[in-house]
């Protein structure tokens, strides 16, 4: 197991972010800042991409491939997220299991094909802060509490864990990756730069899920693994 440097300075990474980084487009995968995703890498070009990244900056840009049947620029979403490799494990035949931590939203200005894998010329895009975000933050945390209370007697894996020290932006990003099932909806939330609008949408999703749980969903027994 090879664990890379985890206690890093995000602001420093963002301020020194290179213009060109490796690009990894995946279908049904939308990656948000301040979240982590595990990836299993087996294609030769992407194994080389990981090796190149680890030997330089440990950064990879993830973005949604909107149509798996079209492996071209038009199918690649232009808004993505740059992540840092925080864990890298090599298995049989050079296959790699990595964990990425999301750093920042980016816009892909150009896709470069000078290596076996794609690279992206990028620009950072920043969220727009909401001036009075306390009511939105409180509404979200109240709804999370209501959801967890409904599931009090069930598997803790169903429950939503909230870091009470999170900002509204981090909270909405985290919940977008957890509770939103549609990749197109997650991509919308990634592309929405107004944290207040993201918060409103998260509130709507939570309210809908709670109503469904109360009125329509037969809660599975404790041996079940998921709630759809």
C-alpha positions in Angstrom: 0.0 0.0 0.0 1.4 3.4 -1.0 -0.3 6.3 0.9 0.5 9.7 -0.4 0.7 13.0 1.4 -2.8 13.7 2.8 -2.3 16.8 5.1 -1.9 19.2 2.2 -2.6 22.9 1.7 -5.6 23.1 -0.6 -5.3 26.9 -1.1 -1.7 26.5 -2.1 -2.5 23.8 -4.6 -5.3 25.9 -6.1 -3.0 29.0 -6.3 -0.3 27.0 -8.0 -2.5 24.8 -10.1 -0.9 24.0 -13.5 -2.7 25.0 -16.7 -2.6 21.4 -18.1 -3.5 18.3 -16.0 -4.3 14.7 -16.9 -8.0 14.2 -17.8 -10.1 11.2 -16.9 -13.6 11.3 -18.3 -16.0 8.6 -17.0 -19.7 7.9 -17.7 -22.1 8.3 -14.7 -19.3 9.8 -12.6 -19.5 13.4 -11.3 -16.8 14.4 -8.9 -17.2 17.3 -6.4 -14.8 19.3 -4.4 -14.2 18.2 -0.8 -15.4 14.7 -1.6 -13.4 11.5 -2.1 -13.9 8.8 -4.8 -12.1 5.4 -5.2 -11.1 4.4 -8.7 -9.9 1.1 -10.1 -7.5 1.7 -13.0 -6.8 -1.2 -15.4 -6.5 0.4 -18.9 -2.8 0.9 -19.9 -3.2 4.5 -20.9 -4.7 5.4 -17.5 -2.2 3.4 -15.6 0.4 5.5 -17.3 -1.6 8.6 -16.4 -1.5 7.7 -12.7 2.2 7.0 -12.9 2.9 10.4 -14.6 0.7 12.2 -12.1 2.3 10.5 -9.0 5.7 11.4 -10.3 4.8 15.1 -10.6 1.8 16.9 -8.9 -0.6 14.0 -7.9 -3.4 15.8 -9.7 -6.1 14.4 -12.1 -9.1 16.2 -13.6 -12.3 14.2 -13.5 -15.2 15.0 -15.7 -18.5 13.4 -16.9 -18.5 11.5 -20.2 -22.1 12.3 -21.2 -22.3 9.6 -23.8 -20.3 6.4 -23.4 -20.9 5.5 -27.0 -19.1 8.6 -28.3 -15.5 8.8 -27.3 -14.9 12.3 -28.5 -14.7 15.9 -27.3 -18.4 16.6 -27.7 -19.3 13.9 -25.2 -17.0 15.3 -22.5 -18.5 17.8 -20.0 -16.5 21.0 -19.9 -17.0 21.5 -16.2 -15.2 19.1 -14.0 -13.2 18.8 -10.8 -9.5 18.5 -10.2 -8.6 15.9 -7.5 -5.5 15.0 -5.7 -4.4 11.4 -5.4 -4.3 10.6 -1.7 -3.9 6.9 -1.9 -2.3 4.7 -4.6 -2.2 0.9 -4.4 -0.8 -1.3 -7.1 -2.2 -4.8 -7.6 -1.7 -7.6 -10.1 -0.6 -6.8 -13.6 0.0 -3.2 -12.6 -3.7 -2.5 -11.9 -4.1 0.4 -9.6 -6.6 1.3 -6.9 -6.5 5.0 -6.1 -8.4 7.5 -4.0 -9.0 11.0 -5.2 -9.8 14.0 -3.0 -11.7 16.8 -4.8 -9.9 20.2 -4.8 -11.7 22.7 -7.0 -14.2 23.1 -9.9 -12.6 23.8 -13.3 -13.5 24.7 -16.8 -11.9 22.7 -19.6 -10.7 25.1 -22.2 -9.0 22.6 -24.5 -8.4 18.8 -24.6 -4.9 17.8 -25.6 -4.0 14.5 -27.2 -0.2 14.6 -27.0 0.0 11.5 -24.7 -1.8 8.1 -24.7 -4.3 9.6 -22.3 -6.1 12.9 -22.6 -4.9 16.1 -20.9 -7.0 19.2 -20.2 -6.0 22.9 -20.4 -8.1 24.3 -17.5 -9.2 27.4 -15.7 -10.4 27.4 -12.1 -14.0 28.5 -11.5 -15.1 29.7 -8.1 -18.4 29.4 -6.3 -20.5 32.5 -5.6 -21.0 32.9 -1.9 -24.5 33.5 -0.4 -24.5 36.5 1.9 -27.1 35.2 4.4 -26.6 31.5 4.2 -27.5 30.6 7.8 -31.2 29.8 7.1 -30.2 27.5 4.2 -27.6 25.8 6.2 -30.0 25.3 9.1 -32.7 24.0 6.9 -30.4 21.4 5.3 -29.0 20.2 8.7 -32.6 20.0 10.1 -33.7 17.9 7.2 -30.7 15.6 7.6 -31.6 15.3 11.2 -35.2 14.4 10.3 -33.9 11.8 7.8 -31.6 10.2 10.3 -34.4 10.2 13.0 -36.7 8.3 10.6 -33.9 5.7 10.3 -33.1 5.6 13.9 -33.8 1.8 14.3 -32.1 0.9 11.0 -28.6 0.4 9.7 -26.4 3.4 10.2 -25.2 3.1 6.6 -28.5 4.6 5.6 -27.9 7.7 7.6 -26.3 10.9 6.4 -23.3 12.2 8.3 -22.7 16.0 8.3 -19.6 17.7 9.4 -20.9 20.6 11.5 -17.8 22.7 10.7 -18.5 22.5 6.9 -19.3 25.7 5.0 -22.5 25.8 3.0 -20.5 25.2 -0.2 -18.8 22.1 1.2 -22.1 20.9 2.6 -23.9 21.2 -0.7 -21.1 19.5 -2.6 -20.9 16.6 -0.2 -24.7 16.0 -0.2 -24.8 16.4 -4.0 -22.5 13.4 -4.3 -24.4 11.4 -1.7 -28.2 11.9 -2.2 -28.5 12.9 -5.9 -28.9 9.8 -8.0 -29.0 11.1 -11.5 -25.6 11.9 -13.2 -27.2 14.7 -15.2 -28.6 16.3 -12.0 -25.2 15.9 -10.3 -23.6 17.6 -13.2 -26.1 20.4 -13.0 -25.1 20.9 -9.3 -21.4 20.8 -10.2 -22.0 23.5 -12.9 -24.2 25.7 -10.6 -21.7 28.2 -9.1 -24.2 29.9 -6.8 -24.0 28.0 -3.5 -27.4 29.3 -2.5 -29.1 27.8 -5.6 -27.3 24.6 -5.0 -28.6 24.6 -1.4 -32.2 25.2 -2.5 -31.9 22.2 -4.8 -30.4 20.0 -2.1 -33.3 21.1 0.2 -35.8 20.0 -2.5 -34.1 16.7 -2.9 -34.0 16.0 0.9 -37.7 17.0 1.3 -38.7 14.7 -1.5 -36.7 11.8 -0.1 -38.2 12.3 3.3 -41.8 12.5 1.9 -41.2 9.3 -0.1 -39.7 7.6 2.9 -42.7 8.5 5.1 -45.5 8.0 2.7 -44.5 5.4 0.1 -41.3 3.5 0.9 -41.4 0.3 2.7 -38.2 0.6 4.7 -36.0 -2.5 4.2 -35.0 -4.7 7.0 -31.7 -4.4 8.7 -30.0 -6.9 6.5 -30.6 -4.8 3.4 -27.8 -2.7 2.0 -29.4 0.3 0.4 -32.4 2.5 0.0 -33.2 3.3 -3.6 
